[in-house]
Amino acid sequence: MRQNVNAETGKKIQELQVFEQQLQQGALQKQTVQVELNEVINALTEVSKTKDEVYKIIGGIMVRADQESLTKELTEKKRVLEIRIQALEKQETLTEDKTKKLREEINLAVKAINK
């Protein structure tokens, strides 16, 4: 019986490690997307304030752009990034819940072994 519990607990510990890695990777992805979103928000702010010509970079080349179309493009990019962050946050919550449940199961198994 003791070996069964130990083997099962070992599997749960491995699963917990996988979930913790997923949480770390998700946090890095979310941070990267948040930085990109902040850049888009700053660009939108600057484009809305300027009365001069606006430019955008395409493939390493700066070209003149229509302010209205650039604003639409940036607004759409902002929307997509916000949706991406929401999806990452939802995934993070699900993974945190699974991690919490596994930790509780592991703790119970360890307590049962030590009795």
Biopython code that builds the backbone (N, CA, C, O; Angstrom):
import numpy as np
from Bio.PDB.StructureBuilder import StructureBuilder

atoms = [
    (1, "MET", "N", (0.829, -1.204, 0.000)),
    (1, "MET", "CA", (0.000, 0.000, 0.000)),
    (1, "MET", "C", (0.867, 1.259, 0.000)),
    (1, "MET", "O", (0.585, 2.221, -0.714)),
    (2, "ARG", "N", (1.923, 1.237, 0.809)),
    (2, "ARG", "CA", (2.795, 2.401, 0.917)),
    (2, "ARG", "C", (3.450, 2.741, -0.428)),
    (2, "ARG", "O", (3.568, 3.917, -0.770)),
    (3, "GLN", "N", (3.875, 1.733, -1.193)),
    (3, "GLN", "CA", (4.500, 1.979, -2.492)),
    (3, "GLN", "C", (3.498, 2.581, -3.467)),
    (3, "GLN", "O", (3.853, 3.462, -4.249)),
    (4, "ASN", "N", (2.242, 2.113, -3.431)),
    (4, "ASN", "CA", (1.195, 2.664, -4.285)),
    (4, "ASN", "C", (1.015, 4.154, -4.029)),
    (4, "ASN", "O", (0.969, 4.960, -4.959)),
    (5, "VAL", "N", (0.916, 4.498, -2.772)),
    (5, "VAL", "CA", (0.728, 5.907, -2.412)),
    (5, "VAL", "C", (1.949, 6.706, -2.841)),
    (5, "VAL", "O", (1.811, 7.815, -3.359)),
    (6, "ASN", "N", (3.132, 6.164, -2.636)),
    (6, "ASN", "CA", (4.350, 6.881, -3.024)),
    (6, "ASN", "C", (4.435, 7.080, -4.527)),
    (6, "ASN", "O", (4.801, 8.161, -4.989)),
    (7, "ALA", "N", (4.099, 6.040, -5.301)),
    (7, "ALA", "CA", (4.129, 6.150, -6.765)),
    (7, "ALA", "C", (3.090, 7.155, -7.243)),
    (7, "ALA", "O", (3.367, 7.976, -8.118)),
    (8, "GLU", "N", (1.913, 7.089, -6.674)),
    (8, "GLU", "CA", (0.842, 8.019, -7.047)),
    (8, "GLU", "C", (1.222, 9.445, -6.662)),
    (8, "GLU", "O", (1.001, 10.382, -7.429)),
    (9, "THR", "N", (1.785, 9.600, -5.491)),
    (9, "THR", "CA", (2.216, 10.925, -5.038)),
    (9, "THR", "C", (3.336, 11.450, -5.937)),
    (9, "THR", "O", (3.375, 12.639, -6.254)),
    (10, "GLY", "N", (4.239, 10.569, -6.342)),
    (10, "GLY", "CA", (5.323, 10.968, -7.245)),
    (10, "GLY", "C", (4.784, 11.489, -8.566)),
    (10, "GLY", "O", (5.293, 12.473, -9.103)),
    (11, "LYS", "N", (3.759, 10.835, -9.090)),
    (11, "LYS", "CA", (3.137, 11.295, -10.344)),
    (11, "LYS", "C", (2.505, 12.670, -10.151)),
    (11, "LYS", "O", (2.603, 13.543, -11.013)),
    (12, "LYS", "N", (1.857, 12.842, -9.004)),
    (12, "LYS", "CA", (1.218, 14.136, -8.729)),
    (12, "LYS", "C", (2.260, 15.242, -8.583)),
    (12, "LYS", "O", (2.039, 16.375, -9.010)),
    (13, "ILE", "N", (3.389, 14.904, -7.981)),
    (13, "ILE", "CA", (4.460, 15.899, -7.838)),
    (13, "ILE", "C", (4.994, 16.304, -9.215)),
    (13, "ILE", "O", (5.240, 17.483, -9.468)),
    (14, "GLN", "N", (5.171, 15.323, -10.101)),
    (14, "GLN", "CA", (5.625, 15.635, -11.464)),
    (14, "GLN", "C", (4.602, 16.503, -12.187)),
    (14, "GLN", "O", (4.957, 17.454, -12.884)),
    (15, "GLU", "N", (3.348, 16.168, -12.015)),
    (15, "GLU", "CA", (2.280, 16.950, -12.649)),
    (15, "GLU", "C", (2.282, 18.379, -12.102)),
    (15, "GLU", "O", (2.094, 19.339, -12.850)),
    (16, "LEU", "N", (2.495, 18.509, -10.799)),
    (16, "LEU", "CA", (2.550, 19.818, -10.169)),
    (16, "LEU", "C", (3.702, 20.637, -10.747)),
    (16, "LEU", "O", (3.543, 21.831, -11.000)),
    (17, "GLN", "N", (4.845, 20.015, -10.957)),
    (17, "GLN", "CA", (5.996, 20.711, -11.537)),
    (17, "GLN", "C", (5.680, 21.207, -12.946)),
    (17, "GLN", "O", (6.084, 22.306, -13.327)),
    (18, "VAL", "N", (4.959, 20.397, -13.715)),
    (18, "VAL", "CA", (4.565, 20.805, -15.070)),
    (18, "VAL", "C", (3.655, 22.030, -15.009)),
    (18, "VAL", "O", (3.831, 22.979, -15.772)),
    (19, "PHE", "N", (2.686, 22.003, -14.101)),
    (19, "PHE", "CA", (1.769, 23.141, -13.969)),
    (19, "PHE", "C", (2.517, 24.399, -13.535)),
    (19, "PHE", "O", (2.223, 25.497, -14.009)),
    (20, "GLU", "N", (3.485, 24.234, -12.633)),
    (20, "GLU", "CA", (4.246, 25.403, -12.185)),
    (20, "GLU", "C", (5.080, 25.988, -13.330)),
    (20, "GLU", "O", (5.231, 27.205, -13.431)),
    (21, "GLN", "N", (5.616, 25.121, -14.186)),
    (21, "GLN", "CA", (6.342, 25.607, -15.364)),
    (21, "GLN", "C", (5.400, 26.343, -16.314)),
    (21, "GLN", "O", (5.760, 27.371, -16.889)),
    (22, "GLN", "N", (4.193, 25.809, -16.471)),
    (22, "GLN", "CA", (3.206, 26.466, -17.328)),
    (22, "GLN", "C", (2.856, 27.844, -16.783)),
    (22, "GLN", "O", (2.678, 28.794, -17.545)),
    (23, "LEU", "N", (2.760, 27.948, -15.461)),
    (23, "LEU", "CA", (2.471, 29.247, -14.845)),
    (23, "LEU", "C", (3.596, 30.244, -15.129)),
    (23, "LEU", "O", (3.336, 31.408, -15.430)),
    (24, "GLN", "N", (4.836, 29.788, -15.035)),
    (24, "GLN", "CA", (5.973, 30.670, -15.300)),
    (24, "GLN", "C", (5.987, 31.118, -16.765)),
    (24, "GLN", "O", (6.199, 32.294, -17.060)),
    (25, "GLN", "N", (5.763, 30.176, -17.670)),
    (25, "GLN", "CA", (5.749, 30.504, -19.095)),
    (25, "GLN", "C", (4.598, 31.459, -19.414)),
    (25, "GLN", "O", (4.758, 32.404, -20.188)),
    (26, "GLY", "N", (3.450, 31.203, -18.815)),
    (26, "GLY", "CA", (2.302, 32.073, -19.034)),
    (26, "GLY", "C", (2.555, 33.478, -18.537)),
    (26, "GLY", "O", (2.154, 34.451, -19.176)),
    (27, "ALA", "N", (3.225, 33.590, -17.389)),
    (27, "ALA", "CA", (3.544, 34.907, -16.838)),
    (27, "ALA", "C", (4.485, 35.664, -17.771)),
    (27, "ALA", "O", (4.332, 36.870, -17.967)),
    (28, "LEU", "N", (5.448, 34.964, -18.340)),
    (28, "LEU", "CA", (6.371, 35.610, -19.281)),
    (28, "LEU", "C", (5.642, 36.055, -20.546)),
    (28, "LEU", "O", (5.873, 37.156, -21.046)),
    (29, "GLN", "N", (4.765, 35.198, -21.060)),
    (29, "GLN", "CA", (3.989, 35.560, -22.257)),
    (29, "GLN", "C", (3.122, 36.780, -21.969)),
    (29, "GLN", "O", (3.055, 37.712, -22.771)),
    (30, "LYS", "N", (2.467, 36.764, -20.828)),
    (30, "LYS", "CA", (1.578, 37.871, -20.454)),
    (30, "LYS", "C", (2.372, 39.169, -20.336)),
    (30, "LYS", "O", (1.914, 40.225, -20.772)),
    (31, "GLN", "N", (3.558, 39.087, -19.747)),
    (31, "GLN", "CA", (4.401, 40.273, -19.600)),
    (31, "GLN", "C", (4.811, 40.813, -20.970)),
    (31, "GLN", "O", (4.800, 42.024, -21.189)),
    (32, "THR", "N", (5.168, 39.924, -21.885)),
    (32, "THR", "CA", (5.566, 40.327, -23.234)),
    (32, "THR", "C", (4.408, 41.013, -23.959)),
    (32, "THR", "O", (4.592, 42.057, -24.586)),
    (33, "VAL", "N", (3.224, 40.428, -23.870)),
    (33, "VAL", "CA", (2.047, 41.001, -24.526)),
    (33, "VAL", "C", (1.696, 42.338, -23.882)),
    (33, "VAL", "O", (1.296, 43.272, -24.578)),
    (34, "GLN", "N", (1.841, 42.443, -22.551)),
    (34, "GLN", "CA", (1.528, 43.695, -21.858)),
    (34, "GLN", "C", (2.469, 44.814, -22.311)),
    (34, "GLN", "O", (2.040, 45.953, -22.491)),
    (35, "VAL", "N", (3.738, 44.491, -22.491)),
    (35, "VAL", "CA", (4.702, 45.493, -22.975)),
    (35, "VAL", "C", (4.296, 45.969, -24.371)),
    (35, "VAL", "O", (4.306, 47.166, -24.657)),
    (36, "GLU", "N", (3.942, 45.019, -25.230)),
    (36, "GLU", "CA", (3.515, 45.374, -26.588)),
    (36, "GLU", "C", (2.247, 46.230, -26.550)),
    (36, "GLU", "O", (2.126, 47.196, -27.304)),
    (37, "LEU", "N", (1.306, 45.876, -25.674)),
    (37, "LEU", "CA", (0.079, 46.658, -25.533)),
    (37, "LEU", "C", (0.395, 48.077, -25.080)),
    (37, "LEU", "O", (-0.180, 49.034, -25.599)),
    (38, "ASN", "N", (1.293, 48.221, -24.126)),
    (38, "ASN", "CA", (1.673, 49.563, -23.657)),
    (38, "ASN", "C", (2.284, 50.392, -24.784)),
    (38, "ASN", "O", (2.031, 51.593, -24.881)),
    (39, "GLU", "N", (3.088, 49.755, -25.636)),
    (39, "GLU", "CA", (3.672, 50.458, -26.777)),
    (39, "GLU", "C", (2.590, 50.932, -27.746)),
    (39, "GLU", "O", (2.653, 52.049, -28.261)),
    (40, "VAL", "N", (1.602, 50.076, -27.988)),
    (40, "VAL", "CA", (0.506, 50.437, -28.895)),
    (40, "VAL", "C", (-0.312, 51.585, -28.302)),
    (40, "VAL", "O", (-0.685, 52.515, -29.017)),
    (41, "ILE", "N", (-0.589, 51.522, -27.008)),
    (41, "ILE", "CA", (-1.344, 52.595, -26.344)),
    (41, "ILE", "C", (-0.576, 53.913, -26.437)),
    (41, "ILE", "O", (-1.164, 54.956, -26.723)),
    (42, "ASN", "N", (0.732, 53.869, -26.198)),
    (42, "ASN", "CA", (1.558, 55.082, -26.305)),
    (42, "ASN", "C", (1.558, 55.619, -27.733)),
    (42, "ASN", "O", (1.479, 56.829, -27.949)),
    (43, "ALA", "N", (1.647, 54.720, -28.700)),
    (43, "ALA", "CA", (1.623, 55.143, -30.106)),
    (43, "ALA", "C", (0.291, 55.793, -30.448)),
    (43, "ALA", "O", (0.255, 56.829, -31.112)),
    (44, "LEU", "N", (-0.800, 55.189, -29.998)),
    (44, "LEU", "CA", (-2.128, 55.773, -30.241)),
    (44, "LEU", "C", (-2.233, 57.174, -29.643)),
    (44, "LEU", "O", (-2.776, 58.087, -30.264)),
    (45, "THR", "N", (-1.711, 57.328, -28.442)),
    (45, "THR", "CA", (-1.744, 58.631, -27.773)),
    (45, "THR", "C", (-0.975, 59.669, -28.585)),
    (45, "THR", "O", (-1.453, 60.783, -28.800)),
    (46, "GLU", "N", (0.209, 59.294, -29.029)),
    (46, "GLU", "CA", (1.033, 60.227, -29.799)),
    (46, "GLU", "C", (0.406, 60.553, -31.144)),
    (46, "GLU", "O", (0.430, 61.707, -31.572)),
    (47, "VAL", "N", (-0.154, 59.558, -31.815)),
    (47, "VAL", "CA", (-0.792, 59.795, -33.116)),
    (47, "VAL", "C", (-1.984, 60.736, -32.949)),
    (47, "VAL", "O", (-2.210, 61.611, -33.785)),
    (48, "SER", "N", (-2.739, 60.557, -31.875)),
    (48, "SER", "CA", (-3.915, 61.416, -31.670)),
    (48, "SER", "C", (-3.530, 62.852, -31.336)),
    (48, "SER", "O", (-4.307, 63.770, -31.598)),
    (49, "LYS", "N", (-2.355, 63.064, -30.767)),
    (49, "LYS", "CA", (-1.924, 64.406, -30.376)),
    (49, "LYS", "C", (-1.300, 65.198, -31.522)),
    (49, "LYS", "O", (-1.314, 66.428, -31.500)),
    (50, "THR", "N", (-0.759, 64.515, -32.513)),
    (50, "THR", "CA", (0.012, 65.204, -33.547)),
    (50, "THR", "C", (-0.865, 65.804, -34.639)),
    (50, "THR", "O", (-1.916, 65.271, -34.996)),
    (51, "LYS", "N", (-0.402, 66.905, -35.142)),
    (51, "LYS", "CA", (-1.041, 67.545, -36.296)),
    (51, "LYS", "C", (-0.140, 67.365, -37.522)),
    (51, "LYS", "O", (-0.529, 67.695, -38.642)),
    (52, "ASP", "N", (1.063, 66.842, -37.297)),
    (52, "ASP", "CA", (2.028, 66.640, -38.370)),
    (52, "ASP", "C", (1.761, 65.315, -39.074)),
    (52, "ASP", "O", (0.820, 64.589, -38.756)),
    (53, "GLU", "N", (2.629, 65.030, -40.046)),
    (53, "GLU", "CA", (2.550, 63.743, -40.734)),
    (53, "GLU", "C", (2.914, 62.630, -39.749)),
    (53, "GLU", "O", (3.676, 62.840, -38.805)),
    (54, "VAL", "N", (2.355, 61.453, -39.989)),
    (54, "VAL", "CA", (2.690, 60.302, -39.156)),
    (54, "VAL", "C", (3.383, 59.260, -40.022)),
    (54, "VAL", "O", (3.180, 59.188, -41.234)),
    (55, "TYR", "N", (4.207, 58.458, -39.361)),
    (55, "TYR", "CA", (4.970, 57.439, -40.056)),
    (55, "TYR", "C", (4.819, 56.114, -39.314)),
    (55, "TYR", "O", (4.524, 56.078, -38.120)),
    (56, "LYS", "N", (5.029, 55.029, -40.056)),
    (56, "LYS", "CA", (5.081, 53.721, -39.422)),
    (56, "LYS", "C", (6.235, 52.953, -40.020)),
    (56, "LYS", "O", (6.693, 53.245, -41.125)),
    (57, "ILE", "N", (6.693, 51.977, -39.282)),
    (57, "ILE", "CA", (7.830, 51.187, -39.733)),
    (57, "ILE", "C", (7.313, 49.878, -40.311)),
    (57, "ILE", "O", (6.567, 49.142, -39.666)),
    (58, "ILE", "N", (7.728, 49.609, -41.543)),
    (58, "ILE", "CA", (7.360, 48.373, -42.224)),
    (58, "ILE", "C", (8.653, 47.702, -42.673)),
    (58, "ILE", "O", (9.371, 48.221, -43.528)),
    (59, "GLY", "N", (8.936, 46.551, -42.092)),
    (59, "GLY", "CA", (10.132, 45.812, -42.492)),
    (59, "GLY", "C", (11.414, 46.604, -42.352)),
    (59, "GLY", "O", (12.312, 46.481, -43.185)),
    (60, "GLY", "N", (11.514, 47.405, -41.321)),
    (60, "GLY", "CA", (12.722, 48.176, -41.087)),
    (60, "GLY", "C", (12.789, 49.485, -41.838)),
    (60, "GLY", "O", (13.781, 50.207, -41.736)),
    (61, "ILE", "N", (11.741, 49.808, -42.600)),
    (61, "ILE", "CA", (11.696, 51.059, -43.365)),
    (61, "ILE", "C", (10.571, 51.921, -42.811)),
    (61, "ILE", "O", (9.459, 51.443, -42.583)),
    (62, "MET", "N", (10.872, 53.189, -42.598)),
    (62, "MET", "CA", (9.857, 54.115, -42.110)),
    (62, "MET", "C", (9.159, 54.745, -43.308)),
    (62, "MET", "O", (9.803, 55.329, -44.179)),
    (63, "VAL", "N", (7.832, 54.620, -43.343)),
    (63, "VAL", "CA", (7.061, 55.194, -44.442)),
    (63, "VAL", "C", (5.957, 56.084, -43.879)),
    (63, "VAL", "O", (5.459, 55.880, -42.772)),
    (64, "ARG", "N", (5.596, 57.082, -44.691)),
    (64, "ARG", "CA", (4.521, 57.982, -44.281)),
    (64, "ARG", "C", (3.216, 57.193, -44.285)),
    (64, "ARG", "O", (2.989, 56.354, -45.156)),
    (65, "ALA", "N", (2.358, 57.474, -43.298)),
    (65, "ALA", "CA", (1.085, 56.756, -43.194)),
    (65, "ALA", "C", (-0.050, 57.756, -43.035)),
    (65, "ALA", "O", (0.141, 58.876, -42.561)),
    (66, "ASP", "N", (-1.220, 57.328, -43.438)),
    (66, "ASP", "CA", (-2.432, 58.115, -43.231)),
    (66, "ASP", "C", (-2.799, 58.011, -41.756)),
    (66, "ASP", "O", (-2.879, 56.912, -41.207)),
    (67, "GLN", "N", (-3.020, 59.157, -41.115)),
    (67, "GLN", "CA", (-3.272, 59.168, -39.675)),
    (67, "GLN", "C", (-4.512, 58.345, -39.312)),
    (67, "GLN", "O", (-4.502, 57.608, -38.325)),
    (68, "GLU", "N", (-5.557, 58.467, -40.091)),
    (68, "GLU", "CA", (-6.793, 57.748, -39.795)),
    (68, "GLU", "C", (-6.604, 56.228, -39.912)),
    (68, "GLU", "O", (-7.033, 55.468, -39.043)),
    (69, "SER", "N", (-5.957, 55.805, -40.994)),
    (69, "SER", "CA", (-5.768, 54.356, -41.164)),
    (69, "SER", "C", (-4.781, 53.807, -40.132)),
    (69, "SER", "O", (-4.936, 52.677, -39.668)),
    (70, "LEU", "N", (-3.775, 54.593, -39.773)),
    (70, "LEU", "CA", (-2.831, 54.159, -38.745)),
    (70, "LEU", "C", (-3.532, 54.044, -37.389)),
    (70, "LEU", "O", (-3.268, 53.116, -36.623)),
    (71, "THR", "N", (-4.420, 54.987, -37.101)),
    (71, "THR", "CA", (-5.181, 54.924, -35.851)),
    (71, "THR", "C", (-6.060, 53.677, -35.824)),
    (71, "THR", "O", (-6.140, 52.995, -34.802)),
    (72, "LYS", "N", (-6.717, 53.378, -36.939)),
    (72, "LYS", "CA", (-7.547, 52.165, -37.009)),
    (72, "LYS", "C", (-6.695, 50.910, -36.815)),
    (72, "LYS", "O", (-7.075, 49.992, -36.088)),
    (73, "GLU", "N", (-5.550, 50.889, -37.469)),
    (73, "GLU", "CA", (-4.646, 49.740, -37.364)),
    (73, "GLU", "C", (-4.174, 49.532, -35.919)),
    (73, "GLU", "O", (-4.183, 48.412, -35.408)),
    (74, "LEU", "N", (-3.765, 50.620, -35.274)),
    (74, "LEU", "CA", (-3.301, 50.535, -33.894)),
    (74, "LEU", "C", (-4.434, 50.154, -32.933)),
    (74, "LEU", "O", (-4.218, 49.405, -31.980)),
    (75, "THR", "N", (-5.631, 50.669, -33.186)),
    (75, "THR", "CA", (-6.785, 50.343, -32.351)),
    (75, "THR", "C", (-7.113, 48.858, -32.456)),
    (75, "THR", "O", (-7.420, 48.215, -31.452)),
    (76, "GLU", "N", (-7.049, 48.321, -33.654)),
    (76, "GLU", "CA", (-7.308, 46.888, -33.849)),
    (76, "GLU", "C", (-6.232, 46.045, -33.165)),
    (76, "GLU", "O", (-6.529, 45.028, -32.538)),
    (77, "LYS", "N", (-4.999, 46.478, -33.292)),
    (77, "LYS", "CA", (-3.903, 45.751, -32.645)),
    (77, "LYS", "C", (-4.078, 45.781, -31.127)),
    (77, "LYS", "O", (-3.828, 44.785, -30.448)),
    (78, "LYS", "N", (-4.502, 46.909, -30.608)),
    (78, "LYS", "CA", (-4.756, 47.052, -29.167)),
    (78, "LYS", "C", (-5.846, 46.078, -28.733)),
    (78, "LYS", "O", (-5.713, 45.408, -27.709)),
    (79, "ARG", "N", (-6.911, 46.000, -29.503)),
    (79, "ARG", "CA", (-8.028, 45.096, -29.181)),
    (79, "ARG", "C", (-7.555, 43.643, -29.153)),
    (79, "ARG", "O", (-7.903, 42.889, -28.244)),
    (80, "VAL", "N", (-6.770, 43.259, -30.144)),
    (80, "VAL", "CA", (-6.255, 41.886, -30.233)),
    (80, "VAL", "C", (-5.356, 41.573, -29.030)),
    (80, "VAL", "O", (-5.444, 40.492, -28.448)),
    (81, "LEU", "N", (-4.505, 42.515, -28.669)),
    (81, "LEU", "CA", (-3.604, 42.299, -27.533)),
    (81, "LEU", "C", (-4.376, 42.200, -26.223)),
    (81, "LEU", "O", (-4.027, 41.398, -25.356)),
    (82, "GLU", "N", (-5.418, 43.006, -26.074)),
    (82, "GLU", "CA", (-6.248, 42.927, -24.859)),
    (82, "GLU", "C", (-6.943, 41.570, -24.758)),
    (82, "GLU", "O", (-7.040, 40.995, -23.674)),
    (83, "ILE", "N", (-7.424, 41.062, -25.892)),
    (83, "ILE", "CA", (-8.054, 39.733, -25.905)),
    (83, "ILE", "C", (-7.028, 38.670, -25.538)),
    (83, "ILE", "O", (-7.327, 37.741, -24.788)),
    (84, "ARG", "N", (-5.830, 38.810, -26.066)),
    (84, "ARG", "CA", (-4.748, 37.847, -25.768)),
    (84, "ARG", "C", (-4.432, 37.839, -24.271)),
    (84, "ARG", "O", (-4.254, 36.776, -23.677)),
    (85, "ILE", "N", (-4.363, 39.016, -23.670)),
    (85, "ILE", "CA", (-4.092, 39.103, -22.231)),
    (85, "ILE", "C", (-5.213, 38.445, -21.444)),
    (85, "ILE", "O", (-4.950, 37.727, -20.480)),
    (86, "GLN", "N", (-6.458, 38.678, -21.839)),
    (86, "GLN", "CA", (-7.589, 38.049, -21.156)),
    (86, "GLN", "C", (-7.503, 36.527, -21.240)),
    (86, "GLN", "O", (-7.766, 35.833, -20.258)),
    (87, "ALA", "N", (-7.136, 36.010, -22.408)),
    (87, "ALA", "CA", (-7.003, 34.562, -22.581)),
    (87, "ALA", "C", (-5.880, 34.013, -21.707)),
    (87, "ALA", "O", (-6.024, 32.953, -21.097)),
    (88, "LEU", "N", (-4.767, 34.730, -21.646)),
    (88, "LEU", "CA", (-3.659, 34.298, -20.806)),
    (88, "LEU", "C", (-4.041, 34.327, -19.328)),
    (88, "LEU", "O", (-3.653, 33.439, -18.569)),
    (89, "GLU", "N", (-4.794, 35.335, -18.922)),
    (89, "GLU", "CA", (-5.237, 35.421, -17.528)),
    (89, "GLU", "C", (-6.195, 34.287, -17.179)),
    (89, "GLU", "O", (-6.137, 33.733, -16.082)),
    (90, "LYS", "N", (-7.070, 33.947, -18.112)),
    (90, "LYS", "CA", (-8.007, 32.842, -17.887)),
    (90, "LYS", "C", (-7.238, 31.528, -17.746)),
    (90, "LYS", "O", (-7.514, 30.733, -16.848)),
    (91, "GLN", "N", (-6.275, 31.307, -18.638)),
    (91, "GLN", "CA", (-5.450, 30.100, -18.570)),
    (91, "GLN", "C", (-4.663, 30.061, -17.262)),
    (91, "GLN", "O", (-4.516, 29.004, -16.649)),
    (92, "GLU", "N", (-4.168, 31.202, -16.847)),
    (92, "GLU", "CA", (-3.412, 31.294, -15.595)),
    (92, "GLU", "C", (-4.291, 30.904, -14.400)),
    (92, "GLU", "O", (-3.851, 30.180, -13.507)),
    (93, "THR", "N", (-5.514, 31.382, -14.395)),
    (93, "THR", "CA", (-6.444, 31.060, -13.311)),
    (93, "THR", "C", (-6.736, 29.565, -13.271)),
    (93, "THR", "O", (-6.733, 28.959, -12.200)),
    (94, "LEU", "N", (-6.988, 28.971, -14.433)),
    (94, "LEU", "CA", (-7.254, 27.528, -14.487)),
    (94, "LEU", "C", (-6.054, 26.724, -13.993)),
    (94, "LEU", "O", (-6.208, 25.766, -13.235)),
    (95, "THR", "N", (-4.873, 27.115, -14.422)),
    (95, "THR", "CA", (-3.664, 26.405, -14.015)),
    (95, "THR", "C", (-3.406, 26.584, -12.516)),
    (95, "THR", "O", (-2.991, 25.642, -11.842)),
    (96, "GLU", "N", (-3.647, 27.774, -12.001)),
    (96, "GLU", "CA", (-3.487, 28.015, -10.557)),
    (96, "GLU", "C", (-4.444, 27.135, -9.760)),
    (96, "GLU", "O", (-4.069, 26.585, -8.725)),
    (97, "ASP", "N", (-5.670, 27.004, -10.236)),
    (97, "ASP", "CA", (-6.642, 26.145, -9.551)),
    (97, "ASP", "C", (-6.185, 24.693, -9.535)),
    (97, "ASP", "O", (-6.271, 24.021, -8.507)),
    (98, "LYS", "N", (-5.700, 24.212, -10.675)),
    (98, "LYS", "CA", (-5.196, 22.834, -10.753)),
    (98, "LYS", "C", (-3.998, 22.645, -9.834)),
    (98, "LYS", "O", (-3.871, 21.617, -9.168)),
    (99, "THR", "N", (-3.124, 23.641, -9.802)),
    (99, "THR", "CA", (-1.930, 23.583, -8.958)),
    (99, "THR", "C", (-2.318, 23.522, -7.483)),
    (99, "THR", "O", (-1.759, 22.738, -6.716)),
    (100, "LYS", "N", (-3.269, 24.345, -7.101)),
    (100, "LYS", "CA", (-3.717, 24.371, -5.707)),
    (100, "LYS", "C", (-4.310, 23.012, -5.301)),
    (100, "LYS", "O", (-4.019, 22.493, -4.224)),
    (101, "LYS", "N", (-5.136, 22.455, -6.175)),
    (101, "LYS", "CA", (-5.758, 21.157, -5.898)),
    (101, "LYS", "C", (-4.699, 20.064, -5.756)),
    (101, "LYS", "O", (-4.763, 19.243, -4.841)),
    (102, "LEU", "N", (-3.735, 20.060, -6.658)),
    (102, "LEU", "CA", (-2.663, 19.056, -6.593)),
    (102, "LEU", "C", (-1.842, 19.197, -5.319)),
    (102, "LEU", "O", (-1.492, 18.198, -4.690)),
    (103, "ARG", "N", (-1.535, 20.426, -4.937)),
    (103, "ARG", "CA", (-0.770, 20.652, -3.695)),
    (103, "ARG", "C", (-1.523, 20.067, -2.499)),
    (103, "ARG", "O", (-0.935, 19.416, -1.636)),
    (104, "GLU", "N", (-2.822, 20.310, -2.466)),
    (104, "GLU", "CA", (-3.629, 19.777, -1.367)),
    (104, "GLU", "C", (-3.602, 18.249, -1.365)),
    (104, "GLU", "O", (-3.463, 17.631, -0.309)),
    (105, "GLU", "N", (-3.735, 17.641, -2.540)),
    (105, "GLU", "CA", (-3.710, 16.178, -2.642)),
    (105, "GLU", "C", (-2.354, 15.624, -2.210)),
    (105, "GLU", "O", (-2.286, 14.607, -1.520)),
    (106, "ILE", "N", (-1.298, 16.281, -2.609)),
    (106, "ILE", "CA", (0.053, 15.838, -2.234)),
    (106, "ILE", "C", (0.245, 15.958, -0.726)),
    (106, "ILE", "O", (0.779, 15.050, -0.089)),
    (107, "ASN", "N", (-0.189, 17.073, -0.164)),
    (107, "ASN", "CA", (-0.064, 17.262, 1.288)),
    (107, "ASN", "C", (-0.823, 16.183, 2.053)),
    (107, "ASN", "O", (-0.317, 15.652, 3.042)),
    (108, "LEU", "N", (-2.023, 15.859, 1.607)),
    (108, "LEU", "CA", (-2.804, 14.810, 2.267)),
    (108, "LEU", "C", (-2.094, 13.459, 2.156)),
    (108, "LEU", "O", (-2.046, 12.696, 3.121)),
    (109, "ALA", "N", (-1.551, 13.172, 0.988)),
    (109, "ALA", "CA", (-0.858, 11.890, 0.781)),
    (109, "ALA", "C", (0.386, 11.809, 1.663)),
    (109, "ALA", "O", (0.668, 10.757, 2.236)),
    (110, "VAL", "N", (1.121, 12.890, 1.777)),
    (110, "VAL", "CA", (2.333, 12.899, 2.611)),
    (110, "VAL", "C", (1.955, 12.714, 4.083)),
    (110, "VAL", "O", (2.626, 11.984, 4.813)),
    (111, "LYS", "N", (0.895, 13.367, 4.507)),
    (111, "LYS", "CA", (0.437, 13.205, 5.897)),
    (111, "LYS", "C", (0.015, 11.758, 6.160)),
    (111, "LYS", "O", (0.286, 11.210, 7.229)),
    (112, "ALA", "N", (-0.652, 11.141, 5.171)),
    (112, "ALA", "CA", (-1.100, 9.750, 5.336)),
    (112, "ALA", "C", (0.098, 8.797, 5.410)),
    (112, "ALA", "O", (0.069, 7.823, 6.161)),
    (113, "ILE", "N", (1.140, 9.075, 4.639)),
    (113, "ILE", "CA", (2.333, 8.242, 4.653)),
    (113, "ILE", "C", (3.057, 8.351, 5.997)),
    (113, "ILE", "O", (3.577, 7.363, 6.517)),
    (114, "ASN", "N", (3.083, 9.538, 6.538)),
    (114, "ASN", "CA", (3.812, 9.789, 7.791)),
    (114, "ASN", "C", (3.089, 9.286, 9.021)),
    (114, "ASN", "O", (3.664, 9.284, 10.110)),
    (115, "LYS", "N", (1.851, 8.861, 8.881)),
    (115, "LYS", "CA", (1.112, 8.353, 10.050)),
    (115, "LYS", "C", (1.549, 6.969, 10.414)),
    (115, "LYS", "O", (1.033, 6.391, 11.370)),
]
sb = StructureBuilder()
sb.init_structure("model")
sb.init_model(0)
sb.init_chain("A")
sb.init_seg("    ")
for serial, (resi, resn, name, xyz) in enumerate(atoms, 1):
    if name == "N":
        sb.init_residue(resn, " ", resi, " ")
    sb.init_atom(name, np.array(xyz, "f"), 0.0, 1.0, " ", f" {name:<3s}", serial, name[0])
structure = sb.get_structure()
